[in-house]
Amino acid sequence: MKYEHIDPIQVSIEAETRRQFFGRGARGLGVAALGTLLAADGLRAASLDPRAASLAKATDTATPATGGLPGLPHFAPQAKRAIYLFMSGAPSQLETFDYKPVMDRWFDKDLPESVRMGQRLTTMTSGQKRFPIAPSKYSFRRYGKGDGAWVSELLPYTARMVDDIAIIKTVHTEAINHDPAITYIQTGQQIPGRPSLGAWLSYGLGTENSNLPTFVVMNATWTGRQDAQALYNRLWGTGFLPSKHAGVLLRNAGDPVLYLTNPGGVSPGLRRRTLDALARMNQRQHDAIGDPETLARIAQYEMAFRMQTSIPELVDLSREDEKTFELYGPDTRKPGTFAYSCLLARRLCERGVRCTQIFHRGWDQHANLTGDLPKQCHDIDQAAWALIQDLKQRGLLDETLVVWGGEFGRTVYCQGALSRDNYGRDHHPKCFTMWMAGGGVKGGVVHGETDDFSYNIVRDPVHIHDLNATILHTLGVDHERLSAKHQGLDVRLTGVEPSRVVHEVLA
């Protein structure tokens, strides 16, 4: 039996067990109570609900080509895969893309209440007696064709490609602290427990390469503020979706994936026989209990076996030519750096990996902004530009969506000591900047406008649900039609409130 081709949900439907039979007969509070008890054993309450079973039959039958859901993509996709460059900690829009020259005249003057309008502050600055304006120290220039775009001197390489990217200056969120905000933009909910964007893409669209994970994650090293916010694997987790859709983390040292190398004395043949025996045992366990995760475990063991060959080949950069290393910069030869991760992202793209996400931490400049932020920008600037150029010259950019951004923005007022040469900025969820490039994106676009203080949105707001709806749209997915049953609800990445695709940035 080729266990890697088994779809856990479909097999569990076809092989109904005694426990499932009685569970399907339950109704009302009985379903909730029994589901709660069985959850301790790893069983999903949804599998006890006959409506969930019919939904599973309708939407989760594996397709031979990719393993995604039938009927997806919903329409012709403009991108086949996505690369998400996530700047964890919240890069300051005021020092990167949102040029506010008027603020120079406001140096050390208080933020007007007519601008703040009583909006929520973090506890880190809510106790300040003053909210003095801190103009950006850095110069800006306009780049690109036509009206072009203003870009800071901190991002000279990014400035070269403004005609390739769509800059969205009016992204906003309700979350004001890091973990809820990152969880929100990654999963569509501030409270942990929901599937991540990459997991949804894996679940809905499946894979183009059965020898590599559908969703790969890298945590890059950084040179700015070292006291950075923690990142949890639930940010690339599956929530209530089958665990096989979780992101696989590539490590910066040792085996790229934990336990990739066989222990001493264990040959590939022995490993193969061991996995076959485990598969038989797990199959018996599934026959007895009917937990879909049992078969998901079999599939993951098989994937791990195949990755013992595919992952070492992936991270072997010996065949990359010198021009490629020069393109991405000297850090490309240092495993774990952002540049190294971007080159791996291109290699993953070539191999058909559906979603690759690179987290770059340290963008949390509450103080010493002018000491730390330039280092962060230097880490990512050339590499992000090189990734776009590399994809373009290989004919991959038109079918690959690239997204850059963080979880929220920074305040125009100063946190802590203020001088012309140094200052800090607090969290600001009301407006921040992200950019997109590649498949389906219209290059050379600047979308939205903020006020003179980069504090409120004046025109064309883009909620993070709108952003995720747009990402899904480029991949041929209608965000209102991709859902999964959980706790009696049809759960979507974009939630229940109305969200819109930002067609203005799409080709």
VOGU-3710 file (C-alpha; in Angstrom, 3 decimals, decimal comma):
1> mkyehidpiq> 0,000/0,000/0,000  1,296/3,502/-0,854  0,374/5,220/2,361  1,414/8,647/1,139  -1,610/8,710/-1,178  -4,148/8,051/1,590  -6,497/10,898/2,430  -7,306/10,594/6,151  -10,759/12,166/6,012  -11,967/10,114/3,044
11> vsieaetrrq> -10,689/6,845/4,483  -12,305/7,587/7,837  -15,637/8,202/6,096  -15,423/4,951/4,139  -14,278/2,884/7,129  -16,855/3,908/9,704  -16,245/2,346/13,113  -18,608/1,438/15,938  -17,554/4,505/17,894  -18,189/6,740/14,898
21> ffgrgarglg> -21,569/5,085/14,264  -22,836/5,917/17,757  -21,240/9,336/17,571  -23,017/10,148/14,318  -26,310/9,236/15,971  -25,895/11,840/18,682  -27,615/15,232/18,558  -27,680/18,553/20,395  -25,836/18,753/23,717  -24,874/15,113/23,385
31> vaalgtllaa> -22,673/15,952/20,412  -20,942/18,728/22,314  -20,469/16,680/25,465  -19,246/13,541/23,700  -17,029/15,623/21,428  -15,412/17,267/24,453  -14,704/13,902/26,078  -13,293/12,354/22,935  -11,141/15,391/22,202  -8,847/14,239/25,000
41> dglraasldp> -8,140/11,166/22,879  -7,363/13,285/19,842  -10,711/12,689/18,135  -12,353/15,638/16,406  -15,817/16,661/17,445  -16,564/17,535/13,853  -16,304/13,887/12,845  -19,271/13,105/15,156  -21,600/15,512/13,397  -23,398/14,110/10,313
51> raaslakatd> -23,291/17,578/8,745  -19,508/17,545/9,114  -19,383/14,135/7,442  -21,376/15,334/4,467  -19,197/18,443/4,247  -16,088/16,274/4,308  -17,458/14,112/1,503  -18,211/17,197/-0,533  -15,002/19,136/0,040  -12,131/16,980/1,261
61> tatpatgglp> -11,792/14,147/-1,238  -8,192/14,013/-2,387  -7,436/14,868/-5,985  -4,740/12,667/-7,525  -2,831/15,564/-9,055  -2,153/17,659/-5,956  -3,970/16,287/-2,933  -5,986/19,512/-2,605  -9,735/19,908/-2,402  -11,892/19,157/-5,451
71> glphfapqak> -13,079/22,255/-7,234  -10,004/24,241/-6,287  -8,706/26,513/-7,518  -12,086/28,198/-7,825  -10,914/30,142/-10,883  -7,775/30,423/-12,978  -4,956/31,377/-10,596  -2,506/34,126/-11,427  0,040/32,613/-9,018  0,810/28,974/-8,311
81> raiylfmsga> 2,712/29,542/-5,090  3,501/32,198/-2,479  6,585/33,464/-0,654  5,816/35,516/2,463  8,614/37,682/3,889  7,406/38,516/7,389  9,176/41,276/9,343  8,293/40,265/12,905  8,216/43,160/15,355  6,617/45,756/13,053
91> psqletfdyk> 8,826/47,819/10,737  8,304/51,563/10,952  6,400/52,821/7,931  7,740/56,313/8,704  11,325/55,209/8,053  10,622/53,040/5,031  7,742/53,948/2,673  5,361/56,502/4,237  7,152/59,790/3,605  5,914/62,640/5,831
101> pvmdrwfdkd> 8,100/65,716/5,227  5,631/68,023/7,041  6,574/66,349/10,302  9,977/68,009/10,262  8,245/71,246/11,312  6,523/69,392/14,133  9,682/68,192/15,886  9,040/67,840/19,659  5,535/69,269/19,389  2,720/67,249/20,919
111> lpesvrmgqr> 0,561/64,986/18,778  -2,761/66,838/18,446  -5,734/65,222/20,126  -7,654/65,897/16,900  -5,313/63,334/15,274  -5,247/60,761/18,040  -8,992/61,077/18,819  -8,660/59,035/21,998  -7,452/55,974/20,169  -6,065/53,068/22,130
121> lttmtsgqkr> -2,393/53,137/23,214  -0,157/50,400/24,574  0,743/50,376/28,248  4,303/51,244/27,208  3,360/54,817/26,289  -0,122/55,383/27,722  1,503/56,747/30,871  3,650/59,319/29,065  2,897/62,932/29,981  3,614/63,987/26,399
131> fpiapskysf> 3,460/62,485/22,928  6,167/64,496/21,104  6,431/64,188/17,331  9,597/62,445/16,080  10,186/63,215/12,388  12,102/60,570/10,488  15,817/61,200/10,443  16,170/59,559/7,042  15,885/61,100/3,609  13,465/59,884/0,936
141> rrygkgdgaw> 13,525/59,991/-2,834  10,913/59,276/-5,451  11,710/56,255/-7,624  10,114/54,535/-10,602  8,126/55,482/-13,652  5,224/57,923/-13,714  4,357/59,185/-10,248  6,663/56,543/-8,774  6,981/55,874/-5,070  8,814/57,477/-2,165
151> vsellpytar> 11,366/55,124/-0,600  13,763/55,716/2,284  17,526/55,786/1,977  17,511/52,725/4,255  16,169/50,595/1,381  18,307/51,431/-1,677  17,811/48,028/-3,330  14,057/47,991/-2,745  13,959/51,473/-4,295  15,290/49,977/-7,539
161> mvddiaiikt> 12,266/47,715/-7,946  9,308/49,995/-7,208  8,073/49,294/-10,751  7,898/45,592/-9,841  5,968/45,943/-6,585  2,621/47,231/-5,350  3,029/49,257/-2,153  -0,004/49,275/0,150  0,273/52,127/2,677  -3,050/51,652/4,468
171> vhteainhdp> -2,971/48,172/5,972  -4,585/48,174/9,412  -5,508/45,800/12,230  -7,315/45,810/15,582  -4,462/44,126/17,488  -1,997/46,398/19,280  0,440/43,925/20,860  2,784/41,562/19,076  1,522/38,053/19,723  -2,180/38,773/19,098
181> aityiqtgqq> -1,253/40,842/16,036  1,021/38,209/14,493  -1,496/35,487/15,295  -4,235/37,629/13,717  -2,499/38,340/10,424  -1,257/34,748/10,115  -4,456/32,928/11,091  -7,299/35,449/10,854  -7,968/35,349/14,597  -6,158/36,970/17,543
191> ipgrpslgaw> -6,812/33,943/19,754  -4,536/30,947/19,000  -5,980/27,772/17,549  -6,817/28,616/13,950  -5,018/27,351/10,813  -2,296/29,552/9,368  -2,375/31,003/5,856  0,149/28,419/4,627  -1,903/25,595/6,135  -5,031/26,843/4,348
201> lsyglgtens> -3,126/26,922/1,050  -1,838/23,386/1,605  -5,304/22,156/2,586  -7,075/23,785/-0,342  -4,542/23,566/-3,159  -2,333/20,615/-2,225  1,210/20,134/-3,420  3,163/20,148/-6,674  5,985/18,025/-5,211  5,263/14,955/-3,079
211> nlptfvvmna> 8,897/14,795/-1,940  8,824/18,149/-0,149  6,392/19,679/2,352  3,674/21,848/0,878  4,447/24,588/3,412  8,007/25,428/4,495  9,063/27,962/7,147  12,421/29,567/7,935  13,375/31,782/10,881  16,219/33,988/9,680
221> twtgrqdaqa> 18,900/35,499/11,877  18,955/39,269/12,369  21,469/41,947/13,392  19,271/44,632/14,975  17,784/44,570/18,438  18,500/41,083/19,742  15,807/41,166/22,414  13,090/40,096/19,981  9,577/38,780/20,344  9,208/35,002/20,480
231> lynrlwgtgf> 7,663/33,148/17,550  5,570/30,057/18,201  5,084/27,147/15,810  1,315/27,680/15,964  1,963/30,630/13,617  2,590/28,043/10,898  0,358/25,384/12,442  -2,867/23,799/11,242  -5,261/24,475/14,105  -8,172/22,100/13,522
241> lpskhagvll> -7,107/21,107/9,982  -5,250/17,801/9,493  -1,723/18,112/10,879  -0,099/17,166/7,569  -0,761/20,738/6,400  1,484/22,306/9,067  4,548/24,249/8,004  7,848/22,376/8,266  10,569/24,486/9,865  13,998/24,424/8,240
251> rnagdpvlyl> 16,648/24,843/10,935  19,729/27,066/10,730  22,161/24,530/12,204  22,533/20,757/12,280  20,016/18,749/10,289  17,823/21,171/8,291  14,857/19,223/9,667  15,016/17,510/13,052  15,948/13,813/12,909  16,494/13,951/9,158
261> tnpggvspgl> 19,653/11,833/9,436  19,316/8,219/10,453  20,944/7,304/13,783  24,180/5,377/13,674  23,663/1,766/12,628  20,309/2,446/10,967  20,477/1,886/7,218  17,941/3,232/4,689  16,663/-0,327/4,241  16,123/-0,748/7,973
271> rrrtldalar> 14,388/2,622/8,120  12,091/1,532/5,272  11,183/-1,726/7,026  10,571/0,155/10,288  8,199/2,585/8,606  6,334/-0,264/6,924  5,849/-1,918/10,308  4,710/1,366/11,884  2,271/1,890/9,037  0,717/-1,525/9,634
281> mnqrqhdaig> 0,398/-0,794/13,360  -1,119/2,620/12,733  -3,519/1,155/10,192  -4,757/-1,324/12,816  -5,122/1,574/15,271  -7,186/3,471/12,735  -9,339/0,449/11,993  -10,103/0,191/15,715  -10,697/3,849/16,540  -11,131/5,738/13,278
291> dpetlariaq> -9,087/8,809/14,163  -8,094/10,569/10,895  -4,895/11,809/12,525  -3,641/8,218/12,652  -3,475/8,071/8,881  -2,082/11,611/8,792  0,747/10,276/10,960  1,440/7,519/8,428  1,580/10,108/5,651  3,971/12,268/7,675
301> yemafrmqts> 6,312/9,327/8,313  6,398/8,710/4,577  7,082/12,376/3,878  9,923/12,330/6,405  11,437/9,332/4,627  11,330/11,096/1,265  12,748/14,279/2,768  15,891/12,386/3,732  16,793/12,709/0,052  14,972/15,870/-1,051
311> ipelvdlsre> 16,015/18,210/1,787  19,799/17,647/1,539  19,537/18,303/-2,205  17,512/21,449/-1,518  20,070/23,010/0,838  23,087/22,013/-1,255  24,023/25,336/-2,867  27,153/24,015/-4,566  25,528/24,198/-8,004  24,537/27,860/-7,637
321> dektfelygp> 26,806/30,040/-9,735  28,857/32,973/-8,482  26,531/35,507/-10,079  23,680/34,232/-7,926  25,678/34,694/-4,723  26,661/38,179/-5,852  23,004/38,957/-6,571  21,834/38,074/-3,076  24,908/39,499/-1,342  27,699/38,151/0,881
331> dtrkpgtfay> 25,312/36,918/3,589  24,011/34,287/1,169  26,870/31,981/2,095  25,953/32,128/5,800  23,286/29,546/6,674  20,366/31,046/8,530  20,659/34,614/7,256  17,801/36,307/5,476  19,766/36,271/2,217  20,442/32,527/2,546
341> scllarrlce> 16,760/31,960/3,321  15,674/33,970/0,267  17,867/31,856/-1,987  16,352/28,709/-0,470  12,913/30,222/-1,054  13,697/30,523/-4,749  14,905/26,905/-4,798  11,728/25,793/-3,029  9,715/27,747/-5,574  11,492/25,947/-8,409
351> rgvrctqifh> 10,577/22,638/-6,786  6,884/23,465/-6,559  6,511/24,146/-2,834  3,153/25,866/-2,433  3,995/28,291/0,365  7,316/29,441/1,804  7,461/31,835/4,725  10,550/33,582/6,083  10,302/35,223/9,498  12,848/37,960/10,238
361> rgwdqhanlt> 12,736/39,143/13,840  13,997/42,256/15,632  11,843/45,017/14,080  10,603/46,280/17,452  12,285/49,694/17,830  10,795/51,192/21,012  14,120/52,947/21,568  17,401/53,409/19,690  15,589/53,270/16,383  18,422/54,871/14,459
371> gdlpkqchdi> 20,856/52,352/15,938  18,853/49,203/15,221  16,585/49,856/12,250  19,395/50,427/9,707  20,791/47,002/10,592  17,412/45,364/10,064  16,961/47,069/6,709  20,472/46,055/5,649  19,656/42,435/6,532  16,712/42,258/4,145
381> dqaawaliqd> 17,021/44,961/1,500  19,365/43,413/-1,055  18,092/39,889/-0,496  14,415/40,793/-0,999  15,315/42,715/-4,167  17,486/39,814/-5,369  14,662/37,330/-4,811  12,378/39,330/-7,099  15,098/39,699/-9,754  16,073/36,032/-9,528
391> lkqrglldet> 12,467/34,871/-9,902  11,972/37,268/-12,795  15,021/36,159/-14,774  14,087/32,499/-14,306  10,538/33,075/-15,533  9,062/32,303/-12,106  7,880/35,706/-10,911  4,677/35,713/-12,960  3,531/32,555/-11,190  4,855/33,371/-7,718
401> lvvwggefgr> 3,305/35,851/-5,290  5,790/37,583/-2,969  4,518/39,483/0,094  6,563/41,701/2,455  5,429/43,243/5,735  4,891/42,959/9,483  2,062/42,799/12,011  1,425/46,558/12,494  3,205/49,912/12,206  4,875/52,448/14,505
411> tvycqgalsr> 3,721/55,714/16,067  4,793/59,131/14,794  5,250/60,232/18,386  8,354/59,291/20,325  8,615/56,656/23,004  11,371/57,511/25,480  14,093/60,086/24,900  13,800/62,256/21,807  16,533/63,957/19,814  17,054/64,796/16,172
421> dnygrdhhpk> 19,435/61,853/15,878  17,640/59,159/17,860  14,219/58,237/19,153  11,861/55,297/19,616  8,394/54,464/18,332  5,544/52,481/19,914  3,130/50,042/18,256  0,583/51,541/15,865  -2,162/49,343/14,352  -4,125/52,073/12,539
431> cftmwmaggg> -1,944/52,209/9,419  1,180/50,488/8,154  2,839/49,574/4,872  3,274/46,277/3,068  4,232/45,413/-0,486  3,385/42,636/-2,923  4,969/41,484/-6,165  4,736/38,737/-8,739  1,806/36,589/-9,801  -1,305/38,678/-10,275
441> vkggvvhget> 0,178/41,902/-8,854  0,347/45,175/-10,774  3,841/46,621/-10,398  4,480/50,333/-9,888  1,332/50,888/-7,812  1,072/52,859/-4,562  -2,279/52,133/-2,921  -3,889/54,214/-0,200  -3,013/57,374/1,674  -2,491/58,259/5,330
451> ddfsynivrd> -2,696/61,660/7,031  0,314/63,952/7,531  1,115/62,151/10,800  0,897/58,616/9,369  -1,605/58,059/12,149  -4,959/57,648/10,396  -6,033/56,451/6,953  -7,308/59,121/4,588  -8,092/56,954/1,562  -8,413/53,280/0,572
461> pvhihdlnat> -8,064/51,303/3,823  -6,924/47,675/3,597  -7,747/45,473/6,568  -5,544/42,449/7,156  -8,535/40,271/6,191  -8,620/42,156/2,879  -4,920/41,443/2,472  -5,419/37,713/3,067  -8,431/37,674/0,737  -6,198/39,237/-1,931
471> ilhtlgvdhe> -3,421/36,700/-1,363  -5,900/33,838/-1,741  -7,403/35,465/-4,843  -4,062/35,539/-6,681  -3,841/31,789/-6,077  -7,286/31,179/-7,534  -9,107/30,863/-4,203  -12,338/32,657/-3,299  -11,837/33,440/0,388  -15,581/33,105/1,054
481> rlsakhqgld> -15,657/29,569/-0,358  -12,602/28,076/1,364  -13,784/26,967/4,789  -13,710/24,042/7,188  -16,229/22,884/9,753  -15,116/23,485/13,343  -17,274/23,592/16,474  -20,398/23,920/14,377  -19,062/26,808/12,289  -17,802/27,106/8,740
491> vrltgvepsr> -14,490/28,739/9,607  -12,619/30,888/7,085  -9,203/32,540/7,124  -10,888/35,914/6,604  -13,478/35,504/9,356  -17,181/36,329/9,221  -17,031/40,101/8,661  -17,139/41,303/5,036  -13,705/41,409/3,379  -12,733/42,528/-0,079
501> vvhevla> -10,078/41,633/-2,592  -7,893/44,694/-3,261  -8,310/44,614/-7,039  -6,566/47,987/-7,359  -3,178/46,335/-6,825  -3,871/43,405/-9,140  -3,037/43,149/-12,798
//
